[in-house]
């Protein structure tokens, strides 16, 4: 089961998705339907922090979409 979280802010869509436990958690940044950046981190909290620091995404915008 993969946890997936999403947020939309400005012209970007952000997706946090777990990979295998030994790999980590990805933060994907999409613009116009294309992935323009990705970050591999240890946990979702770090991903939301990067989204905030790099793109200004407020932490309350994130929604858990469950498994995808």
Secondary structure by P-SEA (a helix, b strand, c coil): cbbbbbcccccbbbbbbbccccbbbbbbbbcccccccccccccaaaaaaaaaaacccccccccccccc
